[in-house]
Amino acid sequence: MTIPQILLSLLQSLEKDATTRFTGTPPKIHSSTSGKTYFVKLGSSTDIEQFNGEAESLKAIDTAAPGLAPKVFLSGTENERPYFVSEYKDIGPLSRASIALAKRLATELHVHTSPEGKFGFHVPTYCGATRMKNGWFDTWEECFKEKIGELLEYLEAQGKRNAIYKGLCVRGERVMNEVIPKLLGPLDIKPVLLHGDLWSGNAGTDASTGQPVIFDPSSYYGHNEADLAIARIFGGFSESFFTEYHRQLPKTAPEEQYDLRGDLYELYHYLNHTVLFGAGGYASSAMQKMDRLLNAEL
């Protein structure tokens, strides 16, 4: 695959040298002048929002915790095609950098508050292939209720004749109206920057520095504990990771509701995976989480 002319022009402008030769195959491109290696991609008109959401998420993470995510050099749209140029990182498994990641999340990313003190995000983002419209909310209760509601709308549209989807939507409405106000409404928290899709496949170790790296974000400003949910679902994060994280950033009060909040935050990802992959294990897990939340004494 040759390097598209749009990307070549962008890279030359970045290097400020029209004679620079670039070699490689997207997404990994090497510069003969600076010796730098870039991560590049060029999308279609249908990818504009997704590219922009990723770029804005990465920029926000870099502001909050410099070096924790790949630095975005260029992003935008040319001839109705979105482009993206960032630093290239050779990323290995997280394991040996997990404690360092816990510290950086707890002391940098998850204490970086939103510019106006509101919950949400300024552009739509994609959690996997699911579009989240975002926007700004005065409270965490409103913000998270909107996120759950949006997923239920997707399920309702997909499963009008599917009894499992109908059951999820009925229970989901009850969770929105009966659980979220009681569980999230009383929390005394500030909106902090989240990765938004922090599972082991989106975290690793920079091979050149040994430091942790996170990528493929779906960021928004919310409750820090929500960023730990999908890590618990899919594993890849040791118990020592969570211990260190909460040593640096204690559990939110009331601490006795920590596990229930975790169930609620995991529900978001189980619902999203049901949207993405259909009824099955994820739908069953979502139903179990809902039942536990609805049966809890709040």
Backbone bond lengths (Angstrom), bond angles and torsions (degrees), N, CA, C in turn:
res aa  C-N    CA-C-N  psi(-1)  N-CA   C-N-CA  omega(-1)  CA-C   N-CA-C  phi
1 M - - - 1.463 - - 1.526 109.70 -
2 T 1.316 116.40 127.31 1.459 120.28 176.81 1.527 109.59 -80.57
3 I 1.328 115.20 162.21 1.463 119.98 179.10 1.528 108.58 -82.14
4 P 1.336 119.34 121.42 1.462 121.40 -179.75 1.528 111.80 -56.12
5 Q 1.322 116.49 143.70 1.456 121.53 -176.69 1.528 112.06 -58.27
6 I 1.334 116.55 -36.10 1.471 119.76 177.97 1.517 110.54 -57.10
7 L 1.333 115.95 -45.65 1.463 120.05 -178.94 1.526 111.38 -70.08
8 L 1.326 117.51 -38.05 1.465 120.20 177.28 1.518 111.25 -59.74
9 S 1.318 116.78 -44.94 1.466 120.86 179.85 1.526 110.84 -62.99
10 L 1.311 116.45 -40.98 1.464 120.48 179.31 1.528 111.04 -65.04
11 L 1.321 116.17 -43.02 1.463 119.79 -179.85 1.524 111.31 -66.09
12 Q 1.321 116.93 -39.25 1.465 120.18 177.80 1.526 111.22 -64.51
13 S 1.329 117.10 -38.22 1.460 119.72 177.18 1.525 110.90 -67.01
14 L 1.314 115.84 -33.68 1.459 120.47 179.40 1.528 110.87 -69.35
15 E 1.321 116.64 -39.08 1.469 120.95 -179.24 1.528 112.27 -84.48
16 K 1.355 115.57 -11.83 1.470 121.09 179.89 1.532 111.97 56.96
17 D 1.324 115.25 37.32 1.471 120.57 -179.91 1.523 108.21 -151.64
18 A 1.336 115.40 106.97 1.463 120.82 -176.59 1.526 112.90 -69.14
19 T 1.346 116.50 -13.16 1.467 119.50 -178.08 1.532 112.37 -92.02
20 T 1.310 116.25 -6.25 1.460 120.09 -178.15 1.528 111.41 -60.19
21 R 1.328 116.25 133.75 1.456 121.64 174.57 1.526 108.69 -98.40
22 F 1.313 114.19 135.86 1.459 120.36 178.43 1.523 108.93 -116.46
23 T 1.311 114.92 133.95 1.458 120.18 -179.39 1.526 109.54 -126.04
24 G 1.303 114.57 159.54 1.458 119.88 178.53 1.505 111.15 118.32
25 T 1.303 114.99 -176.79 1.457 123.10 179.69 1.517 108.73 -127.14
26 P 1.343 117.69 128.86 1.463 118.91 178.36 1.530 110.74 -51.34
27 P 1.319 117.07 136.00 1.464 126.09 16.07 1.530 115.88 -93.40
28 K 1.336 120.16 2.34 1.462 122.04 -175.35 1.521 109.56 -106.52
29 I 1.344 115.80 112.56 1.455 121.61 -177.00 1.527 109.82 -126.03
30 H 1.337 116.82 135.08 1.465 122.47 -176.88 1.527 110.59 -111.51
31 S 1.331 116.57 139.46 1.468 122.51 178.06 1.523 110.35 -97.54
32 S 1.364 116.48 132.47 1.465 120.57 178.41 1.520 111.88 -77.20
33 T 1.321 117.55 -20.05 1.472 121.32 -176.71 1.523 112.27 -86.25
34 S 1.316 116.33 -57.55 1.466 120.23 -176.02 1.517 112.99 -88.02
35 G 1.336 116.38 -19.00 1.456 120.18 -175.61 1.513 113.51 79.78
36 K 1.334 116.20 2.65 1.458 119.91 -179.18 1.531 111.11 -76.71
37 T 1.319 114.75 153.22 1.455 120.74 173.14 1.521 107.91 -115.19
38 Y 1.318 115.53 131.41 1.461 121.87 -176.23 1.525 110.99 -112.10
39 F 1.329 114.35 150.12 1.459 121.56 169.13 1.520 106.39 -101.32
40 V 1.342 117.60 121.17 1.456 120.60 -175.35 1.523 110.22 -131.42
41 K 1.310 115.20 149.36 1.463 118.95 171.92 1.522 109.55 -154.79
42 L 1.314 114.46 152.07 1.453 123.29 -178.45 1.521 108.15 -132.46
43 G 1.323 117.34 125.44 1.446 120.59 -175.74 1.513 113.71 -109.98
44 S 1.312 115.32 -171.41 1.465 122.24 176.93 1.534 108.42 -103.37
45 S 1.301 116.52 175.72 1.463 121.11 -176.63 1.529 111.78 -60.30
46 T 1.321 117.24 -28.16 1.466 120.12 -179.81 1.527 112.72 -75.86
47 D 1.330 116.54 -9.72 1.465 120.94 -177.73 1.524 113.15 -97.70
48 I 1.331 118.20 0.06 1.462 120.89 -170.99 1.525 111.96 -56.54
49 E 1.317 117.17 -50.41 1.469 119.40 -178.88 1.521 111.97 -63.66
50 Q 1.322 117.09 -39.68 1.460 120.04 -177.99 1.524 111.11 -66.01
51 F 1.335 117.25 -44.04 1.460 120.90 177.20 1.530 110.43 -60.87
52 N 1.322 115.87 -44.43 1.460 120.10 -177.36 1.523 111.27 -66.17
53 G 1.324 116.42 -41.28 1.455 119.76 178.84 1.520 112.27 -62.16
54 E 1.334 116.38 -40.85 1.462 119.92 178.02 1.521 111.09 -66.17
55 A 1.342 116.07 -45.06 1.459 119.95 -178.72 1.527 111.42 -62.45
56 E 1.333 117.01 -45.69 1.463 120.18 -179.49 1.523 111.22 -66.08
57 S 1.317 116.96 -35.13 1.469 120.48 176.51 1.525 110.64 -64.31
58 L 1.331 116.78 -47.77 1.464 120.83 -179.39 1.530 111.48 -63.38
59 K 1.323 116.79 -39.58 1.472 120.08 178.49 1.523 110.58 -63.09
60 A 1.328 116.69 -42.25 1.458 120.23 178.96 1.528 110.93 -63.96
61 I 1.341 116.40 -41.93 1.468 119.85 178.77 1.522 110.65 -63.63
62 D 1.332 117.02 -40.99 1.464 120.33 -179.75 1.520 111.56 -64.70
63 T 1.329 117.21 -34.09 1.463 120.76 176.17 1.523 110.68 -67.48
64 A 1.324 116.12 -42.68 1.463 120.73 -177.01 1.519 112.97 -74.48
65 A 1.339 116.10 -39.55 1.471 121.69 -174.82 1.526 108.34 -142.07
66 P 1.321 117.88 79.93 1.470 121.22 -175.05 1.529 112.54 -52.85
67 G 1.332 115.17 130.73 1.457 120.66 177.40 1.507 115.00 87.00
68 L 1.331 117.72 -8.01 1.467 119.67 -178.55 1.527 111.68 -75.91
69 A 1.332 116.08 -26.06 1.469 121.63 177.55 1.524 107.89 -127.95
70 P 1.338 118.42 158.17 1.466 120.38 176.67 1.532 111.22 -56.11
71 K 1.313 115.65 137.44 1.463 120.56 -178.89 1.518 109.92 -80.20
72 V 1.330 116.51 129.70 1.461 122.07 178.38 1.525 109.01 -85.41
73 F 1.332 116.26 124.22 1.461 121.34 178.10 1.521 111.83 -93.21
74 L 1.317 116.24 -43.26 1.460 121.04 -177.95 1.518 109.65 -144.17
75 S 1.316 115.91 140.30 1.466 120.84 172.03 1.516 107.85 -156.18
76 G 1.307 115.83 149.90 1.456 119.60 -179.35 1.512 110.81 161.42
77 T 1.329 115.77 -156.08 1.461 121.55 -177.63 1.520 110.03 -134.65
78 E 1.322 116.66 135.33 1.467 123.23 177.85 1.529 107.47 -133.32
79 N 1.331 115.74 121.40 1.471 120.26 -178.59 1.524 111.40 53.18
80 E 1.336 115.18 43.53 1.467 123.03 178.20 1.523 113.24 63.80
81 R 1.322 116.48 20.55 1.463 120.55 175.59 1.529 108.68 -120.09
82 P 1.331 117.28 123.71 1.461 119.54 179.92 1.527 111.28 -75.55
83 Y 1.326 115.97 144.19 1.458 120.84 176.98 1.521 109.75 -128.84
84 F 1.323 113.97 161.77 1.465 120.13 -175.17 1.523 107.49 -153.39
85 V 1.339 116.44 125.78 1.461 121.65 177.36 1.527 108.19 -132.37
86 S 1.313 116.35 122.07 1.463 120.56 178.27 1.519 109.44 -136.76
87 E 1.327 115.92 174.87 1.454 118.68 173.28 1.523 109.01 -68.35
88 Y 1.324 115.18 148.10 1.459 120.52 177.96 1.512 108.51 -95.77
89 K 1.317 116.70 132.04 1.458 121.54 176.73 1.519 109.44 -122.17
90 D 1.310 115.94 132.99 1.457 122.08 174.19 1.526 106.33 -84.94
91 I 1.315 116.53 107.46 1.461 121.05 -168.81 1.523 111.48 -110.89
92 G 1.337 114.60 128.62 1.457 121.30 176.63 1.513 111.01 -109.45
93 P 1.328 117.57 -173.60 1.469 121.14 -178.98 1.519 112.44 -57.92
94 L 1.322 116.29 151.05 1.459 121.51 -176.38 1.520 112.91 -71.96
95 S 1.305 118.83 -32.57 1.461 124.91 -164.34 1.526 115.35 -31.93
96 R 1.324 117.85 -54.55 1.473 118.68 -173.50 1.512 113.60 -76.43
97 A 1.338 118.23 -8.74 1.461 120.48 178.97 1.525 112.02 -114.78
98 S 1.341 117.38 12.55 1.463 119.65 -173.11 1.530 112.86 -66.32
99 I 1.319 117.39 -38.13 1.469 119.34 -179.92 1.526 110.03 -68.68
100 A 1.321 116.73 -39.67 1.466 119.97 177.03 1.522 110.44 -63.22
101 L 1.336 116.89 -37.07 1.459 119.93 177.71 1.524 110.42 -65.54
102 A 1.316 117.08 -44.23 1.469 120.26 178.38 1.520 110.85 -55.44
103 K 1.325 116.35 -43.73 1.473 120.42 -179.58 1.520 111.48 -65.47
104 R 1.326 116.83 -43.19 1.460 119.60 -177.38 1.528 111.67 -68.84
105 L 1.323 116.43 -38.47 1.464 119.07 175.96 1.524 110.73 -62.02
106 A 1.329 115.77 -48.16 1.462 120.74 -174.06 1.524 113.54 -71.06
107 T 1.326 117.37 -32.09 1.470 120.13 -173.42 1.527 113.96 -105.02
108 E 1.340 117.25 -10.66 1.462 119.97 -179.28 1.526 112.11 -125.77
109 L 1.312 116.90 -69.96 1.465 119.74 -174.14 1.525 111.88 -61.04
110 H 1.313 116.72 -47.69 1.460 120.84 -172.94 1.522 114.60 -86.21
111 V 1.316 116.41 14.08 1.471 120.16 169.32 1.528 110.15 -122.34
112 H 1.327 116.09 4.02 1.473 121.32 178.86 1.523 108.74 -87.16
113 T 1.323 116.32 109.75 1.462 121.10 -172.98 1.525 112.16 -89.00
114 S 1.322 115.74 159.59 1.466 121.30 -178.02 1.530 110.42 -68.24
115 P 1.318 116.70 151.53 1.467 120.98 -175.05 1.527 114.11 -56.95
116 E 1.310 117.91 -39.31 1.464 121.59 -177.07 1.530 112.98 -106.29
117 G 1.331 116.01 8.43 1.456 119.28 179.51 1.514 114.48 74.02
118 K 1.338 116.95 21.30 1.460 121.00 -179.77 1.527 110.58 -110.18
119 F 1.330 115.51 162.96 1.460 122.71 178.84 1.527 109.32 -96.00
120 G 1.340 115.58 145.58 1.457 120.07 178.86 1.519 111.59 121.66
121 F 1.325 116.37 -151.92 1.467 121.17 -179.30 1.521 108.35 -157.30
122 H 1.339 116.32 157.50 1.457 120.58 -170.26 1.523 114.30 -85.02
123 V 1.333 117.84 -11.67 1.471 120.95 178.13 1.525 108.90 -137.57
124 P 1.333 118.21 158.70 1.461 119.84 173.09 1.526 111.00 -63.96
125 T 1.308 116.14 148.05 1.462 122.12 175.87 1.532 107.84 -130.69
126 Y 1.329 114.90 170.65 1.465 119.90 -179.70 1.522 109.47 -123.37
127 C 1.324 115.71 124.11 1.461 121.03 174.59 1.521 105.55 -98.50
128 G 1.335 116.92 100.20 1.447 120.55 -164.48 1.519 107.02 68.78
129 A 1.326 116.28 -126.47 1.466 120.35 177.80 1.526 112.06 -100.83
130 T 1.328 117.06 8.34 1.455 120.95 -176.89 1.526 110.88 -92.17
131 R 1.313 115.68 121.47 1.467 120.36 179.44 1.524 110.10 -76.98
132 M 1.329 115.73 128.78 1.455 122.05 174.56 1.524 107.00 -114.38
133 K 1.315 116.67 119.96 1.461 119.73 -171.24 1.523 113.16 -73.01
134 N 1.322 118.36 -25.67 1.463 123.49 178.10 1.522 112.08 61.10
135 G 1.343 118.29 -137.37 1.459 121.12 -167.92 1.517 108.60 106.31
136 W 1.328 116.73 -176.49 1.460 121.73 -175.45 1.522 111.43 -115.81
137 F 1.335 115.54 142.97 1.459 122.24 -177.00 1.524 109.42 -136.79
138 D 1.322 115.60 145.69 1.463 119.72 -178.58 1.521 112.73 -74.21
139 T 1.337 116.41 -27.17 1.467 119.49 -176.85 1.526 110.88 -130.20
140 W 1.316 115.00 157.65 1.468 121.34 176.64 1.522 110.17 -68.36
141 E 1.314 116.24 -36.03 1.464 119.85 176.77 1.531 110.88 -56.54
142 E 1.325 117.05 -48.10 1.470 120.94 179.59 1.520 111.29 -63.33
143 C 1.322 116.07 -44.26 1.463 121.60 -176.65 1.522 111.06 -61.81
144 F 1.333 117.01 -50.09 1.461 119.29 -175.52 1.528 110.94 -73.02
145 K 1.309 116.88 -32.50 1.464 120.44 175.80 1.525 109.93 -61.33
146 E 1.323 116.42 -40.61 1.462 121.09 178.12 1.526 111.11 -64.17
147 K 1.331 117.27 -40.77 1.461 120.73 -178.46 1.538 111.14 -66.33
148 I 1.318 116.78 -42.96 1.465 119.83 176.52 1.527 110.02 -65.06
149 G 1.323 116.18 -43.36 1.455 120.56 -179.32 1.512 112.64 -60.97
150 E 1.314 116.36 -37.69 1.465 120.02 179.51 1.530 111.05 -64.49
151 L 1.325 116.55 -40.81 1.463 120.04 177.86 1.531 111.33 -66.46
152 L 1.315 116.78 -38.23 1.464 119.85 177.64 1.531 110.88 -64.71
153 E 1.318 116.66 -34.76 1.464 119.83 176.67 1.525 110.71 -64.08
154 Y 1.334 116.89 -40.74 1.467 120.09 176.10 1.526 110.87 -61.38
155 L 1.330 115.87 -44.05 1.465 119.71 -178.89 1.525 111.30 -66.01
156 E 1.316 116.03 -39.78 1.460 119.56 179.22 1.528 110.64 -63.01
157 A 1.335 116.54 -40.36 1.460 120.65 179.98 1.527 111.40 -67.97
158 Q 1.337 116.68 -35.16 1.463 121.03 -177.39 1.521 112.86 -80.10
159 G 1.324 116.80 -29.56 1.460 118.76 -167.29 1.505 115.89 -124.37
160 K 1.332 116.83 43.29 1.461 119.53 -178.08 1.525 112.56 -59.47
161 R 1.334 117.32 -26.96 1.459 120.35 179.57 1.527 111.51 -111.59
162 N 1.325 116.30 16.87 1.465 121.00 -176.27 1.522 109.21 -109.14
163 A 1.315 117.21 115.97 1.461 121.38 -176.11 1.524 112.02 -63.65
164 I 1.331 116.84 -34.89 1.464 120.26 179.71 1.524 109.71 -64.67
165 Y 1.326 116.55 -46.53 1.462 120.24 179.52 1.525 110.83 -63.14
166 K 1.328 116.90 -40.09 1.460 120.12 178.68 1.521 110.83 -62.08
167 G 1.333 116.13 -41.26 1.456 120.11 177.85 1.512 112.35 -63.11
168 L 1.326 116.25 -40.69 1.464 120.52 177.32 1.524 110.91 -62.33
169 C 1.320 116.24 -42.58 1.461 120.04 -177.25 1.531 111.20 -67.52
170 V 1.329 116.86 -40.26 1.468 119.97 178.19 1.521 110.36 -63.06
171 R 1.335 116.88 -49.37 1.465 120.22 178.66 1.528 110.92 -65.12
172 G 1.338 115.73 -38.21 1.455 119.75 -179.58 1.512 112.90 -60.79
173 E 1.315 116.54 -39.63 1.468 120.52 176.83 1.526 110.61 -62.68
174 R 1.301 116.02 -38.33 1.469 119.71 178.35 1.529 110.74 -67.24
175 V 1.325 116.73 -40.62 1.469 119.87 176.94 1.527 110.01 -60.63
176 M 1.323 116.56 -43.02 1.465 120.43 -179.58 1.527 111.51 -61.72
177 N 1.332 116.29 -41.05 1.462 120.23 -172.92 1.528 114.73 -92.17
178 E 1.353 116.44 -26.82 1.462 119.58 -175.14 1.521 113.84 -106.94
179 V 1.332 117.11 -31.50 1.466 120.71 -173.59 1.528 112.48 -99.13
180 I 1.317 116.72 -52.83 1.467 120.00 -174.31 1.530 112.64 -56.71
181 P 1.336 119.97 -45.06 1.474 118.33 178.91 1.521 113.53 -60.46
182 K 1.338 117.03 -37.36 1.465 120.06 -177.98 1.526 112.17 -79.55
183 L 1.332 117.08 -35.98 1.462 120.76 -174.47 1.521 112.23 -84.58
184 L 1.324 116.81 -37.70 1.464 120.46 -175.93 1.524 113.47 -104.14
185 G 1.322 116.38 -29.32 1.464 119.87 -176.83 1.515 114.81 -54.53
186 P 1.350 119.11 -44.05 1.474 120.41 -176.25 1.538 114.45 -78.45
187 L 1.325 119.32 -8.14 1.462 120.88 -173.74 1.532 111.24 -64.23
188 D 1.307 115.21 137.16 1.465 121.75 176.16 1.532 107.55 -101.51
189 I 1.322 116.53 86.42 1.466 121.29 -174.85 1.530 110.19 -134.76
190 K 1.325 114.48 161.09 1.452 121.42 173.72 1.528 109.06 -107.41
191 P 1.330 117.44 151.09 1.470 120.14 177.70 1.525 110.82 -74.58
192 V 1.330 115.85 113.39 1.468 120.50 -178.99 1.525 109.45 -114.87
193 L 1.325 115.47 158.22 1.456 120.48 -175.02 1.525 111.54 -72.38
194 L 1.321 115.97 130.54 1.457 123.18 178.26 1.519 110.45 -115.47
195 H 1.323 116.27 151.42 1.461 120.69 171.19 1.523 109.41 -68.47
196 G 1.316 116.20 -45.65 1.450 121.70 173.79 1.521 115.56 98.46
197 D 1.332 117.51 -20.99 1.476 120.86 -179.41 1.528 108.54 -149.35
198 L 1.331 114.62 52.38 1.459 120.89 -168.42 1.523 112.43 -88.57
199 W 1.335 115.72 73.62 1.458 120.36 171.85 1.530 108.14 -103.90
200 S 1.323 116.81 174.70 1.463 120.31 -172.70 1.520 112.76 -63.75
201 G 1.346 117.66 -24.18 1.452 120.32 177.72 1.511 113.74 -73.71
202 N 1.334 117.25 -10.95 1.463 121.82 179.06 1.519 112.30 -114.87
203 A 1.316 116.25 21.31 1.462 121.72 178.07 1.522 108.74 -144.31
204 G 1.320 116.17 147.38 1.456 119.31 -179.64 1.513 111.35 -167.32
205 T 1.337 114.76 -166.10 1.458 122.08 -178.80 1.514 109.55 -117.84
206 D 1.317 117.08 128.73 1.459 122.58 176.31 1.534 107.93 -67.53
207 A 1.326 116.68 117.35 1.463 120.87 -175.58 1.521 112.53 -62.78
208 S 1.320 117.90 -27.57 1.465 120.65 -176.64 1.524 113.42 -84.26
209 T 1.339 117.35 -22.90 1.468 120.07 -176.43 1.525 113.74 -120.94
210 G 1.334 117.18 -19.15 1.459 120.43 -175.18 1.510 113.82 77.01
211 Q 1.343 116.36 7.64 1.459 120.84 -177.95 1.534 110.91 -95.22
212 P 1.328 116.94 156.05 1.465 119.85 -179.50 1.532 112.29 -70.34
213 V 1.315 115.11 150.53 1.461 122.88 177.66 1.528 107.97 -137.27
214 I 1.329 116.21 138.42 1.456 120.56 172.15 1.529 108.02 -121.85
215 F 1.335 117.03 149.81 1.458 120.40 -173.55 1.526 109.39 -154.08
216 D 1.339 117.12 179.18 1.470 123.19 -177.53 1.526 112.04 49.12
217 P 1.322 118.04 53.00 1.465 120.05 -176.68 1.525 113.44 -81.69
218 S 1.308 114.05 163.17 1.470 123.63 171.39 1.526 105.66 -135.34
219 S 1.314 115.29 67.29 1.457 121.30 -163.91 1.530 114.35 -73.90
220 Y 1.312 113.42 155.66 1.461 123.00 168.24 1.524 106.97 -164.55
221 Y 1.319 116.28 168.97 1.460 121.42 177.56 1.522 108.44 -97.40
222 G 1.326 115.71 121.30 1.455 119.78 -176.38 1.514 111.51 -156.72
223 H 1.331 116.29 -155.71 1.462 122.78 178.91 1.523 109.31 -81.62
224 N 1.308 117.37 128.07 1.470 120.93 -174.38 1.528 112.71 -54.50
225 E 1.337 117.83 -35.91 1.464 120.36 -177.00 1.525 112.45 -62.82
226 A 1.335 116.83 -24.92 1.467 119.78 179.98 1.524 111.70 -64.67
227 D 1.337 117.35 -25.16 1.462 120.80 -177.97 1.525 112.52 -76.02
228 L 1.322 117.25 -9.17 1.466 120.78 -178.61 1.523 112.18 -94.58
229 A 1.325 117.13 -8.90 1.462 120.89 -168.35 1.517 113.55 -65.60
230 I 1.319 117.53 -52.82 1.467 119.05 -174.99 1.525 111.26 -71.24
231 A 1.330 116.84 -23.27 1.466 120.04 174.61 1.525 110.28 -62.88
232 R 1.329 116.72 -35.66 1.463 120.65 178.64 1.527 111.15 -73.51
233 I 1.322 116.11 -35.25 1.467 120.04 -177.06 1.522 111.29 -64.20
234 F 1.335 116.48 -49.82 1.458 120.46 -171.85 1.528 113.99 -100.13
235 G 1.320 117.84 -3.62 1.460 119.96 177.74 1.513 112.60 72.83
236 G 1.324 115.48 -164.43 1.458 120.39 -177.42 1.520 112.75 90.44
237 F 1.328 116.32 -7.95 1.461 122.37 176.59 1.527 107.37 -117.57
238 S 1.317 116.53 121.13 1.460 120.71 -176.22 1.526 110.89 -71.06
239 E 1.315 115.63 162.76 1.465 120.07 176.71 1.521 110.54 -61.55
240 S 1.332 116.29 -31.00 1.472 119.73 178.40 1.525 111.41 -65.07
241 F 1.332 116.66 -28.33 1.475 120.21 175.75 1.528 109.64 -61.12
242 F 1.338 116.89 -50.12 1.462 120.52 -178.04 1.528 111.36 -68.03
243 T 1.332 116.45 -35.75 1.460 120.06 178.27 1.521 110.39 -63.05
244 E 1.322 116.38 -46.62 1.460 120.39 179.63 1.518 111.10 -65.89
245 Y 1.329 116.29 -40.23 1.460 119.91 -180.00 1.530 110.11 -57.49
246 H 1.329 116.52 -49.10 1.461 118.95 -176.97 1.523 112.84 -79.90
247 R 1.307 117.73 -13.33 1.468 119.34 169.14 1.517 109.24 -68.63
248 Q 1.314 115.97 -37.35 1.455 121.51 179.26 1.536 112.12 -81.72
249 L 1.330 116.48 -36.03 1.467 121.81 -176.90 1.532 107.74 -135.87
250 P 1.325 117.73 99.02 1.472 120.99 -174.73 1.527 113.21 -61.18
251 K 1.317 114.41 157.21 1.460 121.04 177.61 1.529 110.09 -60.68
252 T 1.318 115.24 145.07 1.455 121.16 -179.97 1.527 110.31 -70.08
253 A 1.322 116.57 142.37 1.462 121.30 174.03 1.535 109.42 -77.85
254 P 1.341 117.86 143.81 1.470 126.96 -0.69 1.526 111.59 -78.10
255 E 1.319 115.55 126.62 1.460 121.77 -175.01 1.525 112.10 -63.90
256 E 1.325 116.85 -27.39 1.467 119.40 -178.56 1.538 111.87 -69.22
257 Q 1.339 117.93 -13.32 1.465 121.40 176.49 1.529 112.41 -100.62
258 Y 1.317 116.57 9.06 1.470 121.11 -177.93 1.531 111.60 -57.36
259 D 1.335 117.25 -46.87 1.466 120.05 -177.43 1.531 111.45 -66.82
260 L 1.322 116.86 -37.57 1.462 119.81 177.73 1.526 110.84 -65.79
261 R 1.331 116.51 -41.28 1.472 119.32 175.63 1.525 109.54 -61.27
262 G 1.326 116.35 -39.01 1.456 119.97 177.24 1.516 111.71 -60.84
263 D 1.335 116.32 -40.52 1.468 120.19 176.70 1.531 110.62 -61.00
264 L 1.322 116.44 -42.84 1.459 120.58 -179.47 1.528 111.12 -64.69
265 Y 1.322 116.21 -42.50 1.468 119.66 -179.45 1.533 111.22 -70.91
266 E 1.325 117.07 -33.37 1.463 119.79 174.88 1.525 110.67 -68.67
267 L 1.329 116.70 -33.70 1.464 120.75 178.30 1.522 111.33 -55.47
268 Y 1.320 116.57 -41.07 1.469 120.71 178.43 1.533 110.64 -53.44
269 H 1.318 117.16 -45.85 1.464 120.86 -177.03 1.531 111.68 -74.85
270 Y 1.329 117.28 -34.70 1.472 118.67 175.99 1.525 110.54 -65.31
271 L 1.321 116.93 -39.81 1.466 119.96 176.68 1.519 110.83 -65.21
272 N 1.328 116.72 -42.44 1.464 119.42 179.62 1.526 111.14 -63.10
273 H 1.312 117.18 -41.09 1.468 119.57 179.33 1.526 111.77 -69.61
274 T 1.323 117.17 -27.15 1.460 119.41 172.83 1.524 109.77 -68.60
275 V 1.335 116.72 -41.07 1.470 120.98 175.13 1.531 110.00 -58.44
276 L 1.327 116.34 -43.50 1.464 121.31 -174.81 1.527 113.10 -75.24
277 F 1.338 116.70 -40.24 1.468 119.99 -168.06 1.525 114.66 -119.86
278 G 1.335 117.25 -0.66 1.447 119.51 175.26 1.515 114.18 90.02
279 A 1.327 115.00 173.47 1.457 121.41 -179.08 1.521 109.87 -65.28
280 G 1.305 115.17 144.36 1.459 121.18 -177.00 1.508 109.08 158.17
281 G 1.321 116.51 -138.63 1.459 120.84 -177.26 1.511 113.63 -61.00
282 Y 1.328 116.75 -39.06 1.463 119.39 -179.23 1.527 110.77 -67.32
283 A 1.323 117.00 -41.28 1.462 120.72 178.13 1.528 110.33 -63.35
284 S 1.331 116.66 -40.95 1.457 120.92 178.53 1.531 111.31 -62.70
285 S 1.330 115.85 -42.34 1.468 120.05 178.59 1.522 110.80 -65.72
286 A 1.338 116.46 -39.21 1.462 120.11 177.57 1.524 110.50 -61.63
287 M 1.324 116.50 -42.15 1.463 120.99 179.48 1.525 110.88 -62.64
288 Q 1.330 116.61 -41.74 1.459 120.57 179.49 1.526 111.24 -64.12
289 K 1.317 116.46 -41.73 1.469 120.09 178.00 1.522 110.59 -62.74
290 M 1.323 116.72 -43.72 1.455 120.48 179.70 1.521 111.54 -61.42
291 D 1.334 116.19 -44.44 1.460 119.95 -179.40 1.523 111.04 -61.74
292 R 1.318 115.95 -41.22 1.479 118.49 179.50 1.521 110.41 -64.60
293 L 1.324 116.71 -43.32 1.469 120.86 -179.93 1.522 111.24 -64.45
294 L 1.321 117.01 -43.17 1.458 120.33 -177.69 1.528 112.66 -70.75
295 N 1.325 116.64 -25.43 1.463 120.54 179.49 1.528 113.11 -91.55
296 A 1.315 117.50 -5.22 1.468 120.79 -178.31 1.529 110.23 -74.39
297 E 1.320 115.01 150.48 1.452 120.48 175.67 1.524 108.62 -87.58
298 L 1.313 116.04 110.27 1.473 121.52 -177.33 1.524 110.55 -118.07
